[in-house]
């Protein structure tokens, strides 16, 4: 018998963690983190480290890797990832420790142990972890991201991680060709939504940026450091943007890593050209000058919860010539979400007078693409829907049952699914 245990991402977005057990072997598929309303880290449910043969990481975002070092306090299970995910995990986790270390059950030593056990694999390479075999496939989410094929006894499982079918400036679409599985564990972040055509989003974004800058304003683009910041930089430079572009925060270091690991990029020369054209903010002197002339500032963090984007917001928010263009998901309760909904940065704060807009640059598949994943995998008996808000996950599962005739379930955290 094979058992799946949902440790995280059950009826919630993020905090991904799925345990697969077969005989005496157990493998974790991701082990991420979420944050509560007070910005405190929330790890997935506990899993006994002594059982683990390995941890497979789909990509480097904290909601998929942030909790993994906890297993390296007393044990050393093997970790598996692409080379880019391994290297970017170091950047992300060390920054995570710097910001939230007081509240975490692990320290720098455990992060170092975790990284030291990492087995770097290529897409399509078989990895044996006890009686379980895993294989990574390109998931089209960000550079180095992966789906996981799992073979445990007579059962084949596919876990999508975060998946995307839209070609972006950084990566191509997910590779689902020839996939077969008994069970599919699929994300449902946008399980009830359809994204507008990417080309239209890029054009609207570029034209709106140009409008603001040509009227003497500065555009702040708060961005996720891993993926979104680089995407926005490429969108601007590819179209011949002639005004200053400043890049600040972790976007800088991760861009440099992407250029070192450029085999994971769809168009390495575009990102290289974009980064060479950008003005790199390397300290407070650069930061104090960046917002004083018409141009664009791409800065972390994407939800305005931290990083240099908060500094720039305070400088730019009071002038209606300026703009704050959101290009990342804005979670409920975050400063970015409050600005979009209330026009305020803080609950009692003054109104943001700068122009505020949100652009759908999502790197997650929408409803139609997610259904296409299910449709294209041969032999499916069951679909397990995770990584979605409860009502979204339930609605997507219903679509799978009604439109494709396949059993679909939406488990809660802690729930076990036995596969006979």
C-alpha angles and dihedrals in degrees: 000000000000121000130199116200119193106219096165141359090049106143090340138085114249132357087098116193128147124174119208116196129190124166105317095337128095130182129187119219102208126328108210140164140238130195127234127222090279091053092251116147117254116199125202122262115295122267124192107257092208090067096054123107092175152334119235115205119204097193145333105269112119094238086067104035107019098100100039098097090067089080092061099066093093105355138049110214113177115260121211127202145128116277093254092051090050094052097042090047088065092055094044097045096046090051089047090054091049092053103033106014094118090064098042127097092221137055140205092288092060091048089052091049091048093052092045092058093051115127109205112215137178125234110278096022117133117231121191115213105177108298092343124088121200132189130186127224130185109268097189093230103113133333111303095010119145148193115218126230110201127195114192116167107308093340128097118199129184119200113192099199102191110339136190135181099189118100107235132185089265107038144013126240125289119280110235097150115142095358118161127183144153092216132027120199103198136182117236104188091136097020093140099033136082119211118224116246108288093229091057092050091050093049094049092047093049094046093048091049090050091050093054095045095045088054090056100265136127122231120215113203109190104203143181105255094225111062108336099065092052091046092055092047090054093047091056098043096043088060094050100254105190101191126087117285117197123198118199138173129012090338086081099056094042092050089054090051091050090054090051091050094039096150086084092057124091093213111015093175093058093055091043091052091046094051092048090052094048125091106238114216107220103168148351095290090059091043094053091053101041097078097046098082134049110274144088129291117199107193141158139274106061097204094040090245093129145332128075093310088081092056092051092046091057090051097045106032098084097056117079090205089069129073140209109209114190115208100165133072110278110213119212112273096022122123090245092054091048091053091051095047103032105016089237131113094206130021095256096025128118121268118275104245094189117097111270125201139159124218124197103235092148119164092202124093118253126228097280093048092047091053088049089057090055092045095051099050109090125224099018117170099169139018119205111201117208141151097052139103108269098254092044094048092048092049092049092049089052089052090053092051096044101037102033102025094231125134109254129184134187107210126197123229109283095028119132124212117200117209112197 
